[in-house]
């Protein structure tokens, strides 16, 4: 554990990266204070043909980062109130990304608690993309940040090796605007929280 995930890890289709990010650590450093959490839920968005992907209607100012270099953060604002963190995948000009949907806290709990005091200690208090962005102080200022460079204050590290039988798969959530077959593709991967209880504090 502890080695940063390098760019080559992300230079693959999002459908390959998403399940392999489970068990990895996401690290956030602010003013010299470092927090770490385990990735326990992801979703893949793959290419302009994917009708659930932000890039399905072409390149825009909002989604431009998705068309760039793999390993960069794609952070967007939604519902007029929430930030969402994705990491760009695949080749240049081929828009793909993995949405980080849930984390399990590992280190720096008090720093995360200060940002999410209301739900701290409750089961799954980081089980949503907006919740985790709040806890890790991730917002639009990090859109485009290179997550393969620690100087940006946001990166992934190698974490826990998870057994295949504890990884679950389902259709993606909250994409009712998409059409079939994209609506039903099993491109969401997650780990049941009870399966990690021996490793981390949830």
C-alpha positions as CSV (number, residue, x, y, z in Angstrom):
1,X,0.0,0.0,0.0
2,X,1.0,3.6,-0.3
3,X,2.3,3.8,-3.9
4,X,0.6,6.3,-6.1
5,X,-1.5,5.0,-8.9
6,X,0.3,6.1,-12.0
7,X,-1.1,7.3,-15.3
8,X,-0.9,3.9,-17.0
9,X,-3.4,2.6,-14.6
10,X,-6.0,5.1,-15.9
11,X,-5.1,4.8,-19.6
12,X,-7.6,2.0,-20.1
13,X,-11.4,1.9,-20.6
14,X,-13.4,3.2,-17.6
15,X,-15.1,-0.2,-17.5
16,X,-11.7,-1.8,-16.6
17,X,-10.5,0.9,-14.2
18,X,-13.8,1.2,-12.2
19,X,-13.8,-2.3,-10.6
20,X,-10.0,-2.1,-10.0
21,X,-10.3,1.2,-8.1
22,X,-12.3,-0.7,-5.4
23,X,-10.0,-1.0,-2.4
24,X,-7.7,1.7,-3.6
25,X,-7.1,4.7,-1.4
26,X,-8.0,8.3,-2.3
27,X,-5.8,10.8,-0.6
28,X,-6.5,14.5,0.0
29,X,-4.0,16.9,1.4
30,X,-4.9,20.4,2.5
31,X,-2.5,22.8,4.3
32,X,-0.2,19.9,5.2
33,X,-3.1,17.8,6.7
34,X,-3.7,14.5,4.9
35,X,-6.8,12.4,4.9
36,X,-7.2,8.9,3.3
37,X,-10.3,6.8,2.5
38,X,-11.0,3.6,0.7
39,X,-12.9,3.5,-2.5
40,X,-15.9,1.2,-2.1
41,X,-18.2,2.2,-5.0
42,X,-17.6,3.3,-8.6
43,X,-19.4,3.8,-11.9
44,X,-18.0,3.7,-15.4
45,X,-18.9,6.1,-18.2
46,X,-17.4,5.2,-21.5
47,X,-17.3,7.2,-24.6
48,X,-19.6,9.4,-26.7
49,X,-21.7,6.4,-27.6
50,X,-22.6,5.9,-23.9
51,X,-25.9,7.8,-23.5
52,X,-25.4,8.1,-19.8
53,X,-22.1,9.8,-20.3
54,X,-21.7,13.6,-20.1
55,X,-19.8,13.4,-23.4
56,X,-22.6,11.8,-25.4
57,X,-23.6,15.1,-27.0
58,X,-20.0,16.1,-27.8
59,X,-17.3,18.3,-26.2
60,X,-18.4,21.3,-24.2
61,X,-16.8,23.6,-21.7
62,X,-18.2,21.6,-18.9
63,X,-17.0,18.1,-20.0
64,X,-13.8,19.2,-21.8
65,X,-11.6,17.5,-19.2
66,X,-13.0,14.1,-20.1
67,X,-11.4,14.5,-23.6
68,X,-8.0,15.1,-22.1
69,X,-5.2,13.1,-20.5
70,X,-6.1,10.1,-18.3
71,X,-5.6,10.5,-14.6
72,X,-7.0,14.0,-14.3
73,X,-10.0,14.9,-12.1
74,X,-13.3,15.7,-13.7
75,X,-15.2,17.6,-11.1
76,X,-18.7,18.9,-12.0
77,X,-21.5,20.7,-10.2
78,X,-25.0,19.2,-10.2
79,X,-28.5,19.9,-8.9
80,X,-27.3,23.4,-8.2
81,X,-25.7,22.3,-4.9
82,X,-23.4,19.2,-5.2
83,X,-19.9,18.5,-6.5
84,X,-19.0,15.1,-8.0
85,X,-15.6,13.6,-8.5
86,X,-14.6,11.5,-11.5
87,X,-11.2,10.4,-12.8
88,X,-10.6,10.6,-16.5
89,X,-9.7,7.3,-18.2
90,X,-8.7,5.9,-21.6
91,X,-7.0,7.7,-24.5
92,X,-6.8,11.3,-25.4
93,X,-9.9,12.5,-27.2
94,X,-11.9,9.4,-26.1
95,X,-14.1,10.7,-23.3
96,X,-14.3,8.2,-20.4
97,X,-14.3,8.6,-16.7
98,X,-15.0,6.8,-13.4
99,X,-17.4,8.4,-10.9
100,X,-16.3,7.9,-7.3
101,X,-19.6,7.1,-5.6
102,X,-18.6,6.0,-2.0
103,X,-15.7,5.8,0.4
104,X,-14.9,4.3,3.7
105,X,-12.8,6.6,6.0
106,X,-9.4,5.4,7.0
107,X,-7.2,8.3,8.3
108,X,-7.9,11.9,9.1
109,X,-11.4,11.2,10.4
110,X,-11.5,14.4,12.5
111,X,-10.7,16.5,9.4
112,X,-13.5,14.8,7.5
113,X,-15.8,15.1,10.5
114,X,-15.3,18.9,10.6
115,X,-16.8,19.1,7.0
116,X,-19.6,16.5,7.6
117,X,-20.4,16.9,11.3
118,X,-24.1,16.2,10.8
119,X,-23.7,12.6,9.6
120,X,-20.4,11.7,11.2
121,X,-20.4,8.2,12.7
122,X,-23.6,7.2,11.0
123,X,-23.4,4.1,8.8
124,X,-22.4,5.0,5.3
125,X,-21.7,8.7,6.1
126,X,-19.5,8.8,3.0
127,X,-21.8,6.7,0.8
128,X,-22.6,9.2,-1.9
129,X,-20.5,11.2,-4.4
130,X,-21.7,14.6,-3.0
131,X,-21.0,13.5,0.6
132,X,-17.5,12.4,-0.1
133,X,-16.7,15.6,-2.0
134,X,-17.8,17.6,1.0
135,X,-15.8,15.5,3.4
136,X,-12.6,15.8,1.3
137,X,-13.2,19.4,0.4
138,X,-13.4,18.7,-3.4
139,X,-14.9,21.3,-5.6
140,X,-14.6,22.9,-9.0
141,X,-11.2,24.3,-8.2
142,X,-9.9,20.8,-8.6
143,X,-11.5,20.2,-12.0
144,X,-8.6,19.2,-14.3
145,X,-6.2,18.5,-11.4
146,X,-3.6,15.9,-12.2
147,X,-4.3,13.0,-9.8
148,X,-1.0,11.4,-10.8
149,X,0.8,14.3,-9.2
150,X,0.8,14.7,-5.4
151,X,1.4,18.4,-5.7
152,X,-2.3,18.9,-6.6
153,X,-3.3,17.6,-3.2
154,X,-5.6,14.9,-4.6
155,X,-4.4,11.4,-5.7
156,X,-5.0,7.7,-5.5
157,X,-2.7,5.1,-3.9
158,X,-2.6,1.3,-4.0
159,X,-4.7,0.0,-1.1
160,X,-6.4,-3.3,-0.2
161,X,-6.5,-6.3,-2.5
162,X,-10.2,-7.4,-2.4
163,X,-11.4,-10.9,-3.0
164,X,-13.5,-11.1,-6.1
165,X,-16.5,-12.6,-4.3
166,X,-17.1,-9.5,-2.2
167,X,-17.3,-7.2,-5.2
168,X,-20.9,-6.7,-6.4
169,X,-22.1,-5.3,-9.7
170,X,-25.3,-3.5,-10.8
171,X,-26.8,-1.0,-13.2
172,X,-25.7,2.6,-12.7
173,X,-27.8,4.9,-10.4
174,X,-29.6,8.1,-11.3
175,X,-29.3,7.9,-15.1
176,X,-33.0,7.8,-16.0
177,X,-32.3,10.2,-18.8
178,X,-30.3,7.5,-20.7
179,X,-31.7,5.0,-23.2
180,X,-31.2,1.3,-23.5
181,X,-28.9,-0.6,-23.5
182,X,-27.0,2.1,-21.5
183,X,-29.6,2.4,-18.8
184,X,-29.2,-1.2,-17.8
185,X,-25.6,-1.9,-18.3
186,X,-24.0,-3.3,-15.1
187,X,-21.3,-0.6,-14.9
188,X,-21.6,0.1,-11.2
189,X,-19.3,-1.8,-8.8
190,X,-19.4,-1.8,-5.1
191,X,-18.3,-3.6,-1.9
192,X,-20.7,-4.5,0.9
193,X,-19.6,-2.5,3.9
194,X,-19.6,-5.6,6.1
195,X,-17.0,-7.2,3.9
196,X,-14.5,-4.5,4.9
197,X,-15.1,-4.3,8.6
198,X,-12.0,-6.3,9.5
199,X,-9.8,-3.9,7.5
200,X,-11.1,-0.4,8.1
201,X,-13.4,1.6,10.3
202,X,-16.6,2.3,8.5
